[in-house]
Amino acid sequence: MNQVTLTGRFASEPQIKYSQSAEPLAITKFTLAVKNPYKKEKEKNADFIDCVAFGKLAEFIGKYFTKGKMIGIVGAITSNLWEDENGNKRKSVEVHIEKAEFLEKKQTEDKTEESFVDDVEKVEENEELPFE
């Protein structure tokens, strides 16, 4: 079974492009910074993982996520082998995303939904009710 589940923050802006086929397909690529609890103290405690999404999922990620935002993904690890222009064998590894979801609350007018709820509760506590 080839399945990976990751939570992390966008280390780069998602780059959305469209294929040149008869029916263009959205393709979004980005790098995800994922905490690595096994690194030593002086080392960076994150791994940077290349990810790619296709179709409607690619459009969703490209539209609603930006650098620094947290995301949860499920996908499969793929490896690509090729020869560069100098004849050297090259390899890359990336996660092909199958599912993605928000892991942070939406920001609205410089306040998170949580702080907005706190403000509403403060108003309700301090106001007298017109009926009892």
Secondary structure, 3 states (H helix, E strand, C coil): CCCEEEEEEECCCCEEEECCCCCCCEEEEEEEEEECCCCCCCCCCEEEEEEEEEHHHHHHHHHHCCCCCEEEEEEEEEEEEEECCCCCEEEEEEEEEEEEEECCCCEECCEEHHHHHHHHHHHHHHCCCCCC
